[in-house]
Amino acid sequence: MVSKRVKQLNAGMRPYVRPLTPDEDKLDIALREIGEGKLIAEVDFDAVAKHEADQTKWS
């Protein structure tokens, strides 16, 4: 999640939190966004379970 958000920030997306300094690192911004609850991870547990089941099947 952090990696994806850093890539978005590097591509020019606006941060959801105000940078503390003009040269604040994008990683720090992304981590603060997560820490302040501005970003929420959504997980499709059914898809994860299916993927894991597919990986454990014998051929």
Secondary structure, DSSP 8 states (H G I E B T S, - for coil): -HHHHHHHHHTT---SS--SSTT--HHHHHHHHHHTTS------HHHHHHHHHHHH---
